[in-house]
Every structure is written in C-alpha cells, then in structure tokens.
Amino acid sequence: MSNQYAENFFEVPTALAANDNLRHTVIKLIESEPMPGKVLEDDNENRLQIFRNILTELANGKICLATAYQWTEVELSMHTSLYRFNFQVFSDRWAERLVRTQFSRFYNQAVLKQLLEAGVENCFVPHSDAEKLSSTCTQQLAGRQHPVAALYTRLIDSYSKGKWSRETKIPNHPYCTDVVRPASESD
Ligand SMILES: [Zn+2]
C-alpha cells in the first residue's frame, strides 16, 4: 500500500484506518449522498438510512465486509421491500454486490473529491491482482493515469444521479477491485 491509500479494494479498510482525513470524507459522503437503486427504495427512506448506518460501521472499522453483507441481507430483507419477490432486484448475492459497489464507490469518490479540491489534475489506477486481465477496467483503467475531473463526473453521474453510461468508470462493476490513488512520480 502506498502509505495511506489502497492499491485495490481489499486494502480499503486498512487505508481508512490509517487515513483519518479520508475516512471522515468517506463517512460524510455515506451520510449525505443519494444511492439510487431499487433495493434501497421505500416510502420514508428507512432502508436508505439503515444502509447508511451499515456502511458507516464498515468505514469506521467496527465491522468487516462479511458482517456488512450479513447485516444488509437481514436488515434490508427482500420481504420488507417494495420489490419483494422481484428476483432480478434480489438475485443471488445481492447484499454482497450492494455493499461492495457502494463501499468502493464512496472510497473512490472521497479520494477523487480530495484530489479535485486540492487542484490535482491526474490520479493513478494501479493494477489490481484480484481483477481478471480480460476485464474492461483492467484494460482501460488500470496501470495508468487518468484525469481526476473525468472520473469524478462519471462516478457522480452513475452512482449519485443514477444516469448510467457505457463509459468505463470507477468502480466499473459490482465486483470491481480497482481504486484510484494520487499519482506518484514513478507512475
Ligand atoms: Zn475493475
């Protein structure tokens, strides 16, 4: 790990434990940003709030990923959803995919936001050992620098506004392990 940033998704908890500033930014985003999607929809934002709490515990290192999947599956049970018995919404391993997508999204959003605010133009996406070489993100994102503003805009469009485009983004799919970090001289 390059100091206080993760090189891939599985290093995110360690990076957040070491980097107070980044962890605070992640938690602020978890508490405030929209998370469009049918699993979290209801009439009073109760499900959204439950999920914000689970992600906050995860970001604070109080629970691990596996526990976050379990809590999500139990507390956001399909039987209490507007979309109960919709097996496209609640397909196999839905809770794991939801946690992984949003935890990655908030980590990357926080890093990109800090870089943007610091006026940094480029970030770096390291190669992730956990990603298939054939995946789109490995081929189009990993191992090179990218403009911070472009990745940030695509992330917000997809994950905050729910406007999905085919452009390669970070995270690029629910099991995406690619993350952004500040670029260094050797990148
Ligand atoms: Zn990926």
Boltz pocket constraint, residues with backbone or C-beta under 6 A from the ligand:
constraints:
  - pocket:
      binder: B
      contacts: [[A, 131], [A, 135], [A, 137], [A, 138], [A, 172], [A, 173], [A, 175], [A, 176], [A, 177], [A, 178]]
      max_distance: 6.0
